[in-house]
């Protein structure tokens, strides 16, 4: 570990003007800044969506798919039994039920789940520009892993 | 030093926590069908309210104790609330994910979290967290409870014994970390110095992230408690960089596992939404408490809470 005195002004420079020190760079890289800004936006939209949908849900402004009074009768069931008890299908079935307030909650949750995929897709061009083949491969693999997880094609036995 | 007013605040928070747990007392002693009966006779709105108060208190103590929300949420809520463990683990992952998303962008922007260090580790951990989630949702719940109890007790041991090294000495980076160019410089604002870092024992660290990812997915715990020691003590990353990178890393690891829970129907909005809001508001207060309170005291309270809930999970798993 090497410690170098520094003025804090160095860190306020944009990514393109990163300072070279011992052939390394101080502060966030361009791809890091890209990732950060998309992640920050997704976080705001997703969390706001979850809170807004929950307020709509518990105030009864929109009818839920599963009545609020029924939820305590099924939340002790395993997820498989819960789906059977309330007549829901696993996966993305909530998407078609956007008219119900409880299903609206899943939109915010899904945004939080998808945002990392978008972040990775956004930084791949930067790694390609830098000809960083290993990190291009890592980013593509991560997108595939997250997309497979999100797709619902992974079927879990009882 | 903490003053009387702040002690009062902490005391009130603890009382809220206890009151909330006592409010859920019928369920505390309940399991299986009895739990369902108790739950069905209680007005539905009581539960999200109690959950909000409990997670708010957890959020307050989590930051000064240096643990993530998920690791507190899963053992405590699965022990004292009537929700099935599937929904608790699903919510635990969403809490850990939300906490990570709250901190991640700022840490990346300031260069404290390192994307280059996080990416290979995240790939390994996210694949294994998917496998962990699949196994955790497929095997009998008493086995998951036993595993959860053992894992929580293990975390207690890690919290009590693990040392931290602010700036570990890395004399020679290993071949893998050189190939991946896992090194850099970050600015330490507290001392106004630029800290140069590099990594050693990357293969060993990567192997450990297989286990960390698997456990995160299986138990819905998040994984900050394990990420930081591995990054810091095994791989030699400076402590601040390890904490920040771990915090960001969770947004990827927990996302992959969370999708398995979402697609399996293990996400209940009634559990997830009040928990996320409670934990985030609590964390906001906790960050202020951190500036004044003695973290070691809060840390021991949290360790005790974890020990008791870990023990309870273990006993539940054995049917005691």
Interface residues (C-beta under 8 A of the other chain):
Chain A: X1 X2 X3 X4 X5 X6 X7 X8 X10 X11 X21 X22 X24 X25 X26 X27 X28 X29 X31 X32 X33 X35 X36 X37 X39 X40 X42 X43 X46 X47 X50 X51 X53 X54 X57 X58 X68 X69 X71 X72 X73 X75 X76 X77 X78 X79 X80 X82 X83 X88 X90 X91 X92 X102 X105 X106 X109 X110 X112 X113 X115 X116 X123 X134 X135 X138 X139 X141 X142 X145 X146 X148 X149 X150 X152 X154 X156 X157 X158
Chain B: X32 X35 X36 X39 X40 X42 X44 X45 X47 X48 X82 X83 X84 X86 X87 X90 X94 X97 X98 X101 X102 X104 X105 X106 X108 X109 X110 X111 X114 X115 X116 X119 X120 X122 X123 X126 X127 X130 X134 X137 X138 X141 X167 X168 X169 X170 X179 X180 X183 X184 X185 X186 X187 X189 X192 X193 X194 X195 X196 X197 X238 X251 X252 X255 X256 X257 X258 X259 X260 X261 X262 X263 X264 X265 X266 X267 X268 X269 X270 X271 X272 X273 X274 X276 X277 X280
